[in-house]
Amino acid sequence: MKQDWKPGTLIYPLPAAMISCGSNPDEYNIITLSWLGTICTNPPMCYISIRPERHSYSIIKRNMEFVINITTEELAYATDWCGVRSGKDFNKFDEMKLTAGKASIVQAPVIEESPLNIECRVKEILALGSHDMFIADVVNVKADEKYIDSTTGKFSLEDANPIAYSHGQYYELGNKIGGFGWTVRKKKDEEL
């Protein structure tokens, strides 16, 4: 038996990402978001959705750039803290002892402690209701070399222990159950 519930946003789990923004150290800020994702592969595009009353909203709207910093178990405390504290009251980089690094393309800083930094330039802002969606081009990706296999060049984000967000809680990821297309791939061995 299933119950009918009022319409809501129960599409979980989602990434828990720290979004860095600002064009100079005086306005650098971090906002933790889970309302984000991929929109298009070619050209590479993504989105973030932010409430207009949030401190980072005006910074991103003014500069039209941001960086999505993937979070890990090691960054879990900072991830949550940056989501519940306002940049109006705190310098989040200083408070969480995070390093604001230089991005390759955008002016917004990367978080050096993150294994993957996705540099984004805003194309369009859609007012949707409680949140506005910032649709952006991905203009560069910075990947921590310690997660890149020197032989194959494959980036192994799973080795960084990324975290996910589900209905108010943070979770570590579980065991791999398969790879894309594993259900139709001819079995060469027992590996999924």
N, C-alpha and C positions, 0 to 999 in steps of 0.2 A: 504494500500500500504506500502510495506517495501523497504528500500534502502539497497543496498549492500555497505558495508564499507570494507576498507582494513583490513586484519587480525590483531587482537589486543587482549589484555588481558582485556576483559570486564566482567569477572566473579566476580560480586560483589553482595552483600556486603561480606566483609572479616573481620576476627578479626583484631584489631589494638593491637599488643602486643609489650611489651618492652622486648627485649632479653638482658639478662645480661651475661657477660662473663669475663674471666680473672681468673688466678689461685692465685693471691695475690693482696692486696689492691693497689699496685703501677700500676697495669694494668687493674683493674676493669673498665668496660665500659658498656654502655647501647646503644643499637641500636633499633630503632622502626621499625618494619616490619609488613607488611600485607601478604607478600608472604610466607605463612606458612600453615601447616595443618596436618591432620591425614593421615597416609598411611596405617596402619594396626592395628587391634585390638589385635590379639594374635599372636606373641608378640606385645605389645604396641609400635608403632613406629610413628614418625612424621618427618616433614622436615621444614627447613627454606631455603630461597633462598636469597643470598646476592651478590651484585656486588663486584668483587675482589678489586676494588679501595677503598672500605669503610674501615675505621679504624678497625672496629670489625672483619673484614674478617680474617686478619692475626692472631688475638688473638684466634679466634675460631679454625682456622686451626692448630695452634701450640698446643693448649690445648685439642682439640677434645672433648670439652664439652661446654654446654651453658644451660641457664634456660629460658624457656618461661614464662613470667609474664603477666597474664591476666590483662587488664586495665579496668578502670571504669570511670564514669563521673568525679569523684573526681580527678582522675589521668590524665584527658584529656589534661590539659596544659602541664604537664611533658611529656606525650606521644608524643605530637607534637614537643615540644622543643627538646627532645632527638632524634627525627628523622631528624631534620634540622640543628643540631649542631654536629660538629665532636669531638670525644673523643681525637683527637690530640690537640685540643685547649682548652678543658674544662674537668673538672672532673664533669661528669653529676650527680653523686650521690650528691656531695656537692652543685652544682648549683641549683638542683631541691629539695634539702633537703629530699632526699630519703635515706632510711636505707638499707645498704648492710648487709644482714643477712647471717648466715652460712647455706649452703645447707646440707642436710643429707648424700648425696652420692657423688656429684660432687664437684669440687673445686670452680667453678663459684659461685658467690653470688646470693642469692635470693633478690628480692625487697620486703621488709617486708610489705610495704603498699599495695601490690597486694593481692587480695583475694585467688589467686591460682597460685602456682609456679610449673612448670613442669620441672623437672631436666632431662637433656638429655645428652647422650654420643654418639658422632658421629661414625657411622659405615662406611660411604662411602661419598665421595664428587664427584658429577657429574658436569663436566663443560658443560654448556648448551648454552652459548652465552653471553648475557649481564649479566647473573647471574649464579652463581654456586649453586647447590642444596646440602645442608648438610642433608643427611639421617641419622636419629638418633634413638637409642633405648630410650624409656622413662624408666628411672631407678628409679624414685621416684616422687611422687606428694605431695606437701604440701598444705593443705587446711586450711583457716582461720576458727577457731572453731565458730566464731560468725555467720557463715552462715551454720552451721551444726545443724540440728534438733536433739536435745538431746534424743528424744523418738525414732525416726525412723532411725537416722544416715544419713538421706538424706542431701546432699549438695545442697544448693539453690543459685547458682551463680546469678540468676536473681535478688536476693535481694541486690546484690552488685552494680547493675546498670552498667553492662558491656557495652562497646562501640564497634562500628563497623566502618569500613572504606569503603567508596564507592566513587570511582572515584575522589579522591582528597579531600573528605570531611569526617568528623567524625560525627557519629550519635549515639544517644541513641537508645536502642531497644524499640520496640513497644509492643503492647498487645499480649498475647498468643492467638493463633487461633486454637490450637489443640496440642495433644501429639502424639508421635510415635504410629501408629496403631489405632488412634482414628476413622478412617473411616471404620474399620472392627470390632471394638470392640462392643460387645452387650451393649446396653444402660442400665446402672443401674440407672443413674441419668442424669441430664442435663449438667453436667460438661464435658468440652472437654478433 
